[in-house]
Structure formats: structure tokens, C-alpha cells
Amino acid sequence: MSRTDKPRTTAVILAGGTGQRVGLSIPKQLLKIAGKAVIEHTLNTFEKAGSVDDILVLMAPGYVPEVEKIVAKAGFTKVTKVIEGGATRNETTERAIAELSASLADGEDLNVLFHDAVRPLLSQRVIDDCVAALERYQAVDVAIPSADTIIVTRTHGDDGEFITEIPDRSRLRRGQTPQAFKLSTIRRAYEIAAEDPNFQATDDCTVVLKYLPNVPIHVVAGDEYNMKVTQPVDVFIADKLFQLASTAAPEQNDEHVYRELLTGRTLVVFGGSYGIGRDIADLARSYGAAVYALGRSTTGTHVENPQDVDEALAKAYADTGRIDYVVNTAGVLRIGKLAETDNATIEETLKVNYLAPVQIARSAHRYLARTKGQLLLYTSSSYTRGRAEYSLYSSTKAAIVNLTQALSDEWAADGVRVNCINPERTATPMRTKAFGREPAGTLLSSEAVARTSLDVLLSELTGHVIDVRQQDPTAGAARASGFEQALASVLDRQDGV
């Protein structure tokens, strides 16, 4: 069955909550996390979902214009309408049902996904699984196993709470959203509920369970990181997950596509004398790009010298009339305890690993703004947690990630994209100098990292950290969920370049 043969699927974003529990004077869905309002992250997820056709937003009363501005600025084409929600969750759902029902012809039905606006870390997998489940079931919930023991208590006056029951944890699940339904099903459940003078429910599956008991509610496996931003600590956790999240590398292009996209383009590579930088330069040149591979040992270009950077970019522009891509792979890795590190080494590390990318970015902006081009930087997996005996290296690499994310927002209006590659341990001269020779097969090849780098340059991505890992069969490019990668990075990543 083709996509057009299937019922329309509408995502309803429930954004009627306030920010009282996180200590805000504005609705929590307007709180900024990772540089964007929580609801913008949520809307972006559904905008990208191939299984979702359109989006309806129900916003807290008085804040509809705020969301309309977010939608317009972000260019969300799937958002058809933003309307006011109700005083309660159930009233908000009823307004959504009425709005959707009014748009249908007699006898027509559709799939509807109700999702909390303050769950911005939802994965595409969960969305797709919910839509797929609606091909067989009329009601679908999303849940994960409970890692905690759940207790049932009763209060005894001033003595406090006491346990009355401990349910079997193996059967307990923690409910999430989306909750998905055939519109006709959830509409009928609310029609029956309206006849109950004692009706109350905290979610929509409860309404179906209570008032349409013969309708089975299928459970789709959720994700641990599909968290709800409710408490102050949730704001911190969500922000950190966005900061650490890595993005799957774009799919590799065919050979003729590389040539078509790179012919007539200009690429400037700082750190292009050897390793990843040289491989990127060679690869791009083979597809017809005009490449300027710059390095201390080959062209006498010192990235820590702002004048060298300015002159290199000016020459590339004078020669070709354009600069489409600027890449910086230059870096130094010095091993040793900080207390035993001399001033010259500290100064060199800070200049090459951080101040140089800052200067390259500042100098490259005016050229990249003319071509709507991209700046590509490089970090290390040690950015997620500093490592003993290379505190300077890991801290500067963390700074590069923050620089990438900040500049991607700052330059978005100019059409300039900024991304960051995070390679696993890679066989480069810099690594060999620092760690000596390591067992064959334990390191990524610099060619694999270069290939992924080229794919990122040719993509529309911006503001992303792209993992490149050896265990992935497709040139080392990570394909898992960005937030799965974020969790993995905290747990077990080893140092990259």
C-alpha cells in the first residue's frame, strides 16, 4: 500500500501546561533548551517524520502568537493551525477532536497522535511504530518498563505514609506519549465520558480504557530518553542531552553526485598537510572541487596566526571568486599532568585547538555567507568528560562543540551551516605521535572520517555533532538515534582524534 493510500496522520501537540513546577512565569514549553524553545524541538521532530502528514498545536491561552512566530521563523510547513487549549488536559484533547472532526468529510477517518509538547526528545522510531500500529489497532500507547520498585501507600494521620502494597514490577510500565488513536475511536470515548458527571482522567488512553473497554490498547515500546520536562532538574537533563546528542551521518552519495555537487566549488582545508585534512582535500579534489589544503609543514600556514588565516582565505577567494566550504582539522595533543605542563605548551594548545577555530570562523563567515556554505570543525569524544593527563585537549574540544552549536544559531539567518565531526580513535600522525603504534584494526582510518566529512559538507545539516565510529559497516558513520549516542558517549566512548 502506498503512502497516499493510507489514512492521513495528524500529530496533535498538547502545549497547554504552565511553567509553575519549573519556577517560570511563562509556559514551560516556551523555555529554551539547547538554544530553542522546547516546543520548537518537539515540532521539529514531527516536521521531519515521514509518517506524519500535518500538525495541530494546542497552546496555553494567551500564548498562541508566540508559537505562531516560532512556526513561521522555523519554516514548519506541516503545522496547519495553532489554537488555544483548554483549562485541563481532557478539555484540550476535546478541542483538538472537534477541530479535526470539522475538517473531515462524512465517513472519513484519520490517525491522530497526541503528544506532550514538553517531551522534546522523541525519536522517529517511536512515531513510526505508533503509526504502523494504527494499521491494526484503534488505540495505541507508548510505555517503558519501570526500573524502580513501585509502592502503594496510605496516609495515617500525622504519622505519615505507610506501604500497603508492592505490585509486581515485571508487569509495570511507565506511560509516555504519543498516544495514538483512530479519530473516530477517541471521539466516541469522549462522547461517552461526557455523560459521566464524575469524569476525570490524566491521559487519553485512560478515557478509552474506561469508556470503551472492548477496544484493545496496544503498547509500543518507548524510549528512556523520551522524558517529560516537568521539574527543574528535567530542564538541566534535557539541555545536557541535546548538547551531547550526536547525529547520524548523511547517507553516502553516488560517485556522479559527488562530482555534480563539488565541481566548481571551492574548499579550504586548514590542517590539510596530513591525516584527515589531507584525505578530505584529496577526496574533494578528485570530484572536481578547487581545493586549498593548508598546513604548517606544506604551505607555512599557522592556524594560530590570524594573519595567515586571513591571507589563506583571501587568496582562495581571489583565485576562484567563491568559498563554499571551510574545514579545520588542525589540532595538537599533548599528554601530561596540568601541574607539570609548561606555559609554552599551554599557550600552544589553547591557540591551536580553540583560538584558531574561532579566528577561522570569524574570517570565513563573510565568504560563506555569499555562497550559503558550511564551516566544519572537529572534536573528540573526550568533550563529554575530561580525561586525566589531557585536560587541555579535552576542555578545548568541549569548547569546539559549544562553538559549533552557538554559531549554527548565530549564522542561521545568513544561510551558513556549521557542524562538528566527532571521530572515534583514528589512525592519524598526531595520534601516533601521542600514543605510539597501536594494534592494527583498533583504529578508524582517516579515509573513512574524510568520506563522512564530505557527506556532511554536502548535506543540509547544521548545528550537529556527527559521530564516526569504527564498528559501523558504512564507513564508520553512526546510524543510531542521536540520543542513544549521547547516552553511549557518557558511558563508554574512548578518545578520538
Summary of the structure (lengths in Angstrom):
residues: 497
radius of gyration: 26.2
end to end distance: 46.5
largest distance: 83.7
contacts: 1647
relative contact order: 0.09
helix: 44%
strand: 20%
